Amino acid sequence: MKILGRLTSDLGHDPPPILDRMKSEEVRAVIKASHALADAMEIPGTPGFALKGMMLRG
């Protein structure tokens, strides 16, 4: 978190609100939904791209 805080500050933003938001239940829910979608699409990791019905794995 220290590095993310520094990067946030370097970009001219106030780190605490952003870092707090990252830990929020709302963000956790989005990440959980993204993982579920990846599982359903059989995408085991990143990078993975779906393009015109084809799966491209990196």
C-alpha distances in whole Angstrom, upper triangle without the diagonal:
4,5,5,6,9,10,10,12,14,15,17,15,14,10,10,13,11,8,10,12,10,11,14,17,18,16,16,20,19,17,20,23,22,22,25,27,25,27,30,30,30,27,26,23,21,23,26,28,31,34,37,37,36,33,31,29,27
4,6,5,6,9,10,11,12,14,16,14,13,10,11,14,12,10,13,15,13,14,18,21,22,19,20,23,23,21,24,26,25,25,29,30,29,31,34,34,33,30,29,25,24,25,28,30,34,36,40,40,38,35,34,31,29
4,5,5,6,9,10,10,12,14,14,14,10,13,15,13,11,14,16,14,15,19,22,22,19,20,24,23,21,24,26,24,24,28,29,27,30,33,32,32,29,27,24,22,23,26,28,31,33,37,38,36,33,31,29,26
4,5,5,6,9,10,11,13,11,11,8,10,12,9,8,12,13,11,13,16,19,19,16,17,21,19,18,21,23,22,22,26,26,25,28,30,30,30,27,26,22,20,21,24,26,29,31,35,35,34,31,30,27,25
4,5,5,6,9,10,11,9,8,5,8,10,8,7,11,12,11,13,16,20,20,17,19,22,21,20,23,25,24,25,28,29,28,31,33,33,33,30,29,26,24,25,28,29,32,34,38,38,38,35,33,31,29
4,5,5,6,9,10,10,10,8,11,13,12,11,14,16,15,17,20,23,23,20,22,25,24,23,26,28,27,28,31,32,31,33,36,35,35,32,31,27,25,26,29,30,33,35,39,40,39,36,34,32,29
4,5,5,6,9,9,10,9,12,14,11,11,15,16,14,17,20,23,22,19,21,24,23,21,25,27,25,26,29,29,28,31,33,33,33,29,29,25,23,23,26,27,30,32,36,37,35,33,31,29,27
4,5,5,7,6,7,6,9,10,8,9,12,13,12,15,17,21,20,17,20,23,21,20,24,25,24,25,29,29,28,31,33,33,33,30,30,26,24,24,27,28,31,32,36,37,36,33,32,30,28
4,5,5,5,6,6,10,11,10,11,14,15,15,18,20,23,23,21,23,26,24,24,27,29,28,29,32,33,32,35,37,37,37,34,33,30,27,28,30,31,34,36,39,40,40,37,35,34,32
4,5,7,9,10,13,15,13,14,17,18,18,20,23,26,25,23,25,28,26,25,29,30,29,30,33,33,32,35,38,37,37,34,33,30,27,27,30,31,34,35,38,40,39,36,34,33,30
4,6,9,10,14,14,12,14,17,17,17,20,22,25,24,21,24,26,24,24,28,29,27,29,32,31,31,34,36,35,36,32,32,29,26,26,28,29,31,33,36,37,37,34,33,32,29
4,7,9,12,13,12,14,17,17,17,20,22,25,24,22,25,27,26,26,29,30,29,31,34,34,33,36,38,38,38,35,35,32,29,29,32,32,34,36,39,40,40,38,36,35,33
4,6,9,9,8,11,13,13,14,17,18,22,21,19,22,24,23,23,26,28,26,28,31,31,31,34,36,36,37,34,34,30,28,28,31,31,33,35,38,39,39,37,35,34,33
4,6,7,7,9,11,12,13,16,17,20,20,18,21,24,23,23,26,28,27,29,32,32,32,35,37,37,38,35,35,31,29,30,32,33,35,37,40,41,41,39,37,36,34
4,6,5,6,8,10,11,13,15,18,18,16,19,22,21,21,24,26,25,26,29,30,30,32,34,35,35,32,32,29,27,28,30,31,34,36,39,40,39,36,35,34,32
4,5,5,6,8,10,11,12,16,17,15,17,20,20,20,23,25,25,26,29,30,30,32,35,35,36,33,32,30,28,29,32,33,35,37,40,41,41,38,37,35,34
4,6,5,6,9,10,11,14,14,13,16,18,18,19,22,23,23,25,27,28,29,31,33,34,34,32,32,29,28,29,31,32,33,36,39,39,39,37,36,35,34
4,5,5,6,9,10,14,13,11,14,17,16,16,19,21,20,22,25,25,26,28,30,30,31,29,28,26,24,25,27,28,30,32,35,36,36,33,32,31,30
4,5,5,7,9,13,13,11,13,16,16,15,18,20,20,21,24,25,25,27,29,30,31,28,27,24,23,25,27,28,30,33,36,36,36,33,32,31,29
4,5,5,7,10,11,10,12,15,15,15,18,20,20,21,24,25,26,27,30,31,31,29,28,26,25,27,29,30,32,34,37,37,37,35,34,33,32
4,5,5,9,8,7,10,12,12,13,15,17,17,19,21,22,23,25,27,28,29,27,27,24,24,25,26,27,29,31,34,34,34,32,32,31,30
4,6,9,9,6,8,11,11,10,13,15,15,16,19,20,21,22,25,25,26,24,23,21,20,22,23,25,26,29,32,32,32,29,29,27,27
4,7,8,7,7,11,12,11,13,16,16,17,19,21,21,23,25,26,27,25,24,22,22,24,25,27,28,31,34,34,34,31,31,29,28
4,5,5,6,9,10,11,12,14,16,17,19,20,21,23,25,26,27,25,25,23,23,25,26,27,29,32,34,34,34,31,32,30,30
4,5,5,6,9,10,10,12,14,15,16,18,20,21,22,24,25,24,24,23,23,25,26,27,28,31,33,32,33,30,31,30,30
4,5,5,6,9,10,11,13,14,15,17,19,20,21,23,24,23,24,22,22,24,24,25,26,28,31,30,31,29,29,28,29
4,5,5,6,9,10,11,12,14,15,17,18,20,21,22,21,21,19,19,21,21,22,23,26,29,28,29,26,27,26,26
4,6,5,6,9,10,11,12,14,15,16,18,20,21,19,19,18,18,20,21,22,23,27,29,28,28,26,26,25,25
4,5,5,6,9,10,10,12,14,15,16,18,20,19,19,18,19,21,21,22,22,25,28,27,27,25,26,25,26
4,5,5,6,9,10,11,12,14,15,17,18,17,18,17,17,18,18,19,19,22,24,24,24,22,23,22,23
4,5,5,6,9,10,11,12,14,15,16,15,15,13,14,16,16,17,18,22,24,23,23,21,21,20,20
4,5,5,6,9,10,11,12,14,15,14,14,14,15,17,17,18,19,23,25,23,24,21,22,21,22
4,5,5,6,9,10,10,12,14,13,15,15,16,17,16,17,17,20,22,21,21,19,21,20,22
4,5,5,6,9,10,11,12,11,12,11,12,14,13,13,14,17,20,18,19,16,17,17,18
4,5,5,6,9,10,10,9,9,9,11,13,12,14,15,19,21,19,19,16,17,16,17
4,5,5,6,9,10,10,11,12,14,16,14,16,15,19,21,19,19,17,18,18,20
4,5,5,6,8,9,11,12,13,14,12,13,12,16,17,15,16,14,16,16,18
4,5,5,6,5,7,8,10,11,9,10,11,14,17,15,14,11,13,12,14
4,5,5,6,7,9,12,14,12,13,13,17,19,16,16,13,15,14,16
4,5,8,10,12,15,16,13,14,13,16,17,14,15,13,16,15,18
4,6,9,11,13,13,10,11,9,13,14,11,11,9,12,12,15
4,6,9,12,13,10,11,11,14,16,13,12,9,12,11,14
4,6,8,9,6,9,9,13,15,13,12,8,9,8,11
4,7,9,8,11,13,16,19,17,15,11,12,9,11
4,6,7,10,13,16,19,18,16,12,11,8,9
3,5,8,12,15,18,18,15,12,10,8,7
4,7,10,13,16,16,14,11,8,6,5
4,7,10,13,13,10,7,6,5,6
4,6,10,10,8,6,5,6,8
4,7,6,6,5,6,9,11
4,5,5,6,7,11,13
4,6,8,10,14,16
4,7,10,13,16
4,6,10,13
4,6,10
4,7
4
